[in-house]
Amino acid sequence: MKPAQYLTIVLIVLLCVVMADAKPKQPWRALHLLNYDTDADLDALAKNLEPLAKQGINVIILEVDYNFAFKSHPELRRGTDPITRALSSN
């Protein structure tokens, strides 16, 4: 192995070690939400984002399960009014 290749590998390993040890600038304050099944539910959540942020919530994990209007496999949809792609991308 050439010295330049060896040095490159060592630098990459050191960089990985430094990055793995780095702390996030702000810790997660997350909220895991279930049972948001329709576009109306997402609208209600959108109206509450600012108050949640003021309380320190900086991550929302929104679990929609099969309550989404799947285009490629509509048979997977649950319910009569699933979440649409248009609203979910906002």
C-alpha positions as CSV (number, residue, x, y, z in Angstrom):
1,M,0.0,0.0,0.0
2,K,1.3,3.4,-0.9
3,P,1.9,6.0,1.8
4,A,-0.7,8.3,0.3
5,Q,-3.4,5.6,0.4
6,Y,-2.5,4.7,3.9
7,L,-2.7,8.3,5.0
8,T,-6.1,8.7,3.3
9,I,-7.5,5.7,5.1
10,V,-6.2,6.9,8.5
11,L,-7.7,10.4,7.9
12,I,-11.1,8.8,7.0
13,V,-11.1,6.7,10.1
14,L,-10.2,9.6,12.3
15,L,-12.9,11.7,10.7
16,C,-15.5,9.0,11.4
17,V,-14.4,8.8,15.0
18,V,-14.7,12.5,15.4
19,M,-18.1,12.6,13.7
20,A,-19.4,9.7,15.8
21,D,-18.4,11.5,19.0
22,A,-20.0,14.8,18.0
23,K,-23.0,15.9,19.9
24,P,-26.1,17.3,18.2
25,K,-26.4,21.1,18.6
26,Q,-29.9,20.6,20.1
27,P,-31.2,17.5,21.7
28,W,-34.4,15.9,20.3
29,R,-37.6,16.8,22.0
30,A,-39.8,14.5,20.0
31,L,-43.5,13.7,19.9
32,H,-44.7,10.4,18.4
33,L,-48.2,10.8,17.1
34,L,-50.6,8.0,16.2
35,N,-54.2,8.0,14.8
36,Y,-53.8,10.8,12.3
37,D,-55.9,9.2,9.6
38,T,-57.2,12.0,7.3
39,D,-56.2,15.3,5.7
40,A,-58.4,17.1,8.3
41,D,-56.3,15.5,11.1
42,L,-53.1,16.8,9.4
43,D,-54.7,20.3,9.1
44,A,-55.4,20.3,12.8
45,L,-51.8,19.2,13.5
46,A,-50.5,22.0,11.2
47,K,-52.4,24.6,13.3
48,N,-50.7,23.3,16.4
49,L,-47.1,23.2,15.2
50,E,-46.2,26.7,16.5
51,P,-47.5,26.0,20.0
52,L,-45.7,22.7,20.0
53,A,-42.5,24.5,18.9
54,K,-42.9,27.0,21.7
55,Q,-43.0,24.1,24.2
56,G,-39.7,22.9,22.8
57,I,-40.9,20.1,20.5
58,N,-38.4,20.0,17.6
59,V,-39.2,16.6,16.1
60,I,-42.5,15.0,15.2
61,I,-42.8,11.4,14.3
62,L,-46.1,11.0,12.6
63,E,-47.2,7.4,12.1
64,V,-49.9,7.2,9.5
65,D,-49.7,3.4,9.0
66,Y,-52.1,2.4,6.1
67,N,-54.1,5.6,6.3
68,F,-52.5,7.0,3.2
69,A,-53.8,7.2,-0.3
70,F,-51.3,4.9,-1.9
71,K,-51.3,5.4,-5.7
72,S,-49.5,2.2,-6.7
73,H,-51.4,-0.1,-4.4
74,P,-54.8,1.5,-3.5
75,E,-55.9,-1.8,-1.9
76,L,-53.6,-1.0,1.0
77,R,-55.6,2.1,1.9
78,R,-57.4,2.0,5.2
79,G,-60.6,4.0,5.7
80,T,-62.7,6.1,3.4
81,D,-60.8,9.4,3.6
82,P,-57.0,8.5,3.8
83,I,-54.3,11.1,3.9
84,T,-53.4,12.4,0.4
85,R,-50.0,13.0,-1.1
86,A,-50.8,16.7,-1.7
87,L,-51.4,17.5,2.0
88,S,-48.7,15.2,3.4
89,S,-46.0,17.0,1.4
90,N,-46.8,20.4,2.9
